[in-house]
């Protein structure tokens, strides 16, 4: 995550605030919230750890309360992350390091399809190759342009 200056959607500030409110005697990241707390208090959470079923139900509940088209799960978010990063041109090895997949072959069923932009770039490369107007240097340049736009 990177800081988004002057934004209420800044993930770094949100994470920092969350961590600052955790119970100091509980070393886990996901803790059970107190039933009643005061916003200004230093600790908003109990010593209890949230289980994976509770965490999973939170994601489904958030989806429903937000009025999304379907209830999303933690797994949906992970799959969407893989697909979005891949379509933006991020290397599968980098995606594995972000999502903690053990090897690149496990990503194949998450990657739905190429984006329209990727299809257009591939089409241009193949068209130029067919008419003999492209060489290895040109392919590298197209790839570099794609990387800049993806970042």
C-alpha positions as CSV (number, residue, x, y, z in Angstrom):
1,X,0.0,0.0,0.0
2,X,1.1,3.5,-0.7
3,X,0.0,6.7,1.0
4,X,-2.6,8.8,-0.9
5,X,-2.0,12.4,0.3
6,X,-5.0,14.4,1.4
7,X,-7.5,11.6,0.9
8,X,-10.0,10.0,3.3
9,X,-9.3,6.9,1.2
10,X,-5.7,6.8,2.2
11,X,-5.0,3.1,3.0
12,X,-1.8,3.8,4.9
13,X,-3.4,6.2,7.3
14,X,-6.4,3.9,7.8
15,X,-4.1,1.0,8.5
16,X,-2.0,3.0,10.9
17,X,-5.1,4.1,12.8
18,X,-6.4,0.6,13.0
19,X,-3.1,-0.8,14.3
20,X,-2.9,2.0,16.9
21,X,-6.3,0.9,18.3
22,X,-5.5,-2.8,18.7
23,X,-5.2,-4.4,22.2
24,X,-1.6,-4.3,23.2
25,X,-1.7,-7.8,24.8
26,X,-3.0,-9.4,21.6
27,X,-0.3,-9.9,18.9
28,X,-2.8,-10.8,16.1
29,X,-3.9,-8.3,13.5
30,X,-7.6,-9.3,13.5
31,X,-9.0,-8.8,17.0
32,X,-12.6,-8.8,18.3
33,X,-13.9,-5.3,18.6
34,X,-15.2,-4.1,22.0
35,X,-19.0,-4.0,22.2
36,X,-18.8,-0.4,23.4
37,X,-16.0,2.0,23.0
38,X,-15.4,5.7,22.9
39,X,-13.9,7.0,19.7
40,X,-11.2,8.9,21.6
41,X,-10.1,5.8,23.5
42,X,-6.7,4.2,22.9
43,X,-7.9,0.7,22.6
44,X,-11.0,-0.4,20.5
45,X,-10.4,-4.1,20.6
46,X,-10.4,-7.0,23.1
47,X,-7.8,-9.7,23.7
48,X,-9.8,-12.1,21.6
49,X,-8.7,-13.1,18.1
50,X,-11.2,-13.2,15.2
51,X,-11.5,-16.6,13.6
52,X,-11.4,-17.1,9.8
53,X,-15.2,-17.8,9.7
54,X,-15.9,-14.5,11.4
55,X,-13.5,-12.6,9.0
56,X,-15.2,-14.3,6.1
57,X,-18.7,-13.3,7.2
58,X,-17.6,-9.7,7.7
59,X,-16.7,-9.5,4.0
60,X,-20.0,-10.9,2.9
61,X,-21.9,-8.6,5.3
62,X,-20.0,-5.6,4.0
63,X,-20.9,-6.5,0.4
64,X,-24.6,-6.8,1.3
65,X,-24.7,-3.6,3.3
66,X,-23.0,-1.7,0.4
67,X,-25.7,-3.0,-1.9
68,X,-23.2,-4.8,-4.3
69,X,-24.5,-7.1,-7.0
70,X,-23.5,-10.2,-5.1
71,X,-21.9,-11.0,-1.7
72,X,-18.1,-11.0,-2.1
73,X,-15.8,-13.2,-0.1
74,X,-12.2,-12.9,0.9
75,X,-11.3,-15.3,-2.0
76,X,-13.2,-13.1,-4.5
77,X,-11.1,-10.1,-3.4
78,X,-7.9,-12.2,-3.9
79,X,-9.0,-13.4,-7.3
80,X,-9.9,-9.9,-8.4
81,X,-6.5,-8.6,-7.2
82,X,-4.7,-11.2,-9.3
83,X,-6.9,-10.4,-12.4
84,X,-6.5,-6.6,-12.0
85,X,-2.8,-6.7,-11.6
86,X,-2.3,-9.1,-14.5
87,X,-4.5,-7.0,-16.8
88,X,-2.5,-3.9,-15.8
89,X,0.7,-5.7,-17.1
90,X,2.2,-6.7,-13.8
91,X,4.5,-9.7,-14.1
92,X,3.1,-13.0,-12.7
93,X,6.2,-13.5,-10.5
94,X,5.5,-10.1,-8.9
95,X,1.8,-11.0,-8.5
96,X,2.9,-14.1,-6.6
97,X,5.0,-12.1,-4.3
98,X,2.1,-9.8,-3.5
99,X,-0.6,-12.4,-3.1
100,X,1.7,-15.1,-1.6
101,X,0.9,-17.7,-4.2
102,X,3.6,-20.4,-4.1
103,X,4.1,-20.6,-7.9
104,X,2.9,-18.8,-11.0
105,X,0.9,-21.8,-12.3
106,X,-1.6,-21.4,-9.5
107,X,-2.6,-18.0,-10.9
108,X,-3.9,-19.4,-14.2
109,X,-7.4,-20.0,-13.0
110,X,-7.7,-16.5,-11.5
111,X,-6.7,-14.7,-14.6
112,X,-10.0,-14.3,-16.5
113,X,-8.8,-12.8,-19.7
114,X,-6.6,-10.1,-21.2
115,X,-7.8,-6.5,-21.0
116,X,-8.9,-4.6,-24.1
117,X,-5.7,-2.6,-23.9
118,X,-3.6,-5.8,-23.8
119,X,-5.5,-7.3,-26.8
120,X,-5.0,-4.1,-28.8
121,X,-1.2,-4.0,-28.0
122,X,-0.9,-7.7,-29.0
123,X,-2.9,-7.1,-32.2
124,X,-0.7,-4.2,-33.1
125,X,2.5,-6.3,-32.5
126,X,1.2,-9.2,-34.6
127,X,-0.1,-6.9,-37.4
128,X,3.3,-5.2,-37.6
129,X,5.1,-8.5,-37.5
130,X,3.0,-9.9,-40.4
131,X,3.8,-7.0,-42.7
132,X,7.5,-7.0,-41.6
133,X,7.5,-3.6,-39.9
134,X,8.5,-4.7,-36.4
135,X,11.7,-6.0,-34.9
136,X,12.8,-7.1,-31.4
137,X,13.6,-3.5,-30.5
138,X,10.0,-2.4,-31.4
139,X,8.5,-5.1,-29.3
140,X,10.6,-4.0,-26.3
141,X,9.5,-0.4,-26.8
142,X,5.8,-1.4,-26.9
143,X,6.3,-3.5,-23.8
144,X,8.0,-0.5,-22.0
145,X,5.1,1.8,-23.0
146,X,2.7,-0.7,-21.6
147,X,4.6,-0.9,-18.3
148,X,4.6,2.9,-17.9
149,X,0.8,3.0,-18.5
150,X,0.1,0.1,-16.2
151,X,2.0,1.7,-13.3
